[in-house]
């Protein structure tokens, strides 16, 4: 008797994969979920609620497009390790327009330019 292999992406619908992702408790497990394939990475990205980064305007635009449900954005910097030239009006404009679900923005130790 010959067994037939089935692709998991054909067997599970997107809502079922989102339900599985929702059951994962640790951020590490959620990150690992996104490593399975591009489809799972997309699902992991669109479900992410918190994000911490140091980024300029261009990267903020890319992050807003990828992480569409972010509620908490942390752009805080360590005063001794600040590589960013500073937060600009352009950066704030991208954040305001791009992160439509944002409820908490942390700018601790951010330089202003």
C-alpha positions in Angstrom: 0.0 0.0 0.0 1.5 3.3 -1.1 1.1 6.3 1.2 0.3 9.7 -0.3 2.1 12.7 1.2 0.1 15.9 1.8 1.4 19.4 2.1 0.4 21.0 5.4 -0.4 24.2 3.6 -2.9 22.3 1.5 -4.4 20.5 4.5 -4.8 23.5 6.8 -6.6 26.8 6.0 -5.2 30.2 6.9 -7.6 30.6 9.9 -6.5 27.2 11.2 -2.8 28.2 11.0 -3.6 31.5 12.8 -5.3 29.5 15.5 -2.2 27.3 15.9 0.0 30.5 16.1 -2.4 31.9 18.7 -1.8 28.9 20.9 1.9 29.5 21.0 2.9 31.2 24.3 6.5 32.2 23.9 7.9 34.8 21.5 10.6 32.3 20.6 8.0 29.7 19.5 6.2 32.3 17.5 9.5 33.3 15.8 10.1 29.6 15.0 6.6 29.3 13.5 7.6 31.9 10.9 10.7 30.0 9.9 8.6 27.1 8.4 7.9 28.8 5.0 7.0 32.2 3.5 3.3 31.7 4.1 3.9 31.0 7.8 6.3 33.9 8.1 3.6 36.2 6.6 1.0 34.9 9.1 3.5 35.4 12.0 4.3 38.9 10.8 0.7 40.0 10.4 -0.3 38.7 13.9 2.6 40.3 15.8 1.4 42.7 18.4 4.7 44.1 19.9 7.8 45.2 18.1 11.1 46.7 19.3 13.6 48.2 16.8 16.0 51.0 15.9 15.0 52.2 12.5 14.9 55.2 10.2 12.0 56.3 8.0 12.6 53.8 5.2 12.8 50.8 7.5 9.8 52.1 9.5 7.7 52.1 6.3 8.8 48.5 5.6 8.0 47.4 9.2 4.5 49.1 9.1 3.7 47.2 5.9 4.8 43.8 7.3 3.7 44.1 10.9 0.1 45.3 10.3 -1.3 44.6 13.8 1.4 46.1 16.0 -0.1 47.6 19.1 3.2 48.4 21.0 6.2 49.9 19.2 9.4 50.3 21.2 12.0 52.6 19.6 13.8 53.1 22.9 17.6 53.4 22.8 20.4 52.9 25.2 22.2 56.2 25.7 25.6 54.5 25.5 24.8 52.5 22.3 22.7 54.8 20.2 23.6 54.3 16.6 20.6 56.1 15.2 21.0 59.8 14.2 17.7 60.5 16.0 14.0 60.6 15.6 12.7 62.9 12.8 9.3 64.4 12.0 9.3 62.1 9.0 9.7 59.1 11.2 6.8 60.2 13.4 4.7 60.7 10.3 5.4 57.2 9.1 4.6 55.8 12.5 1.3 57.7 12.6 0.2 56.7 9.1 1.6 53.2 9.0 1.0 51.6 12.4 -2.8 52.0 12.4 -3.4 49.7 15.5 -0.7 51.4 17.6 -1.6 52.2 21.2 1.8 52.5 22.9 4.9 54.1 21.5 8.1 54.0 23.6 10.7 56.6 22.7 12.9 56.4 25.9 16.4 57.9 25.3 15.6 58.7 21.6 17.5 61.6 20.2 15.6 64.2 18.3 16.9 65.5 15.0 
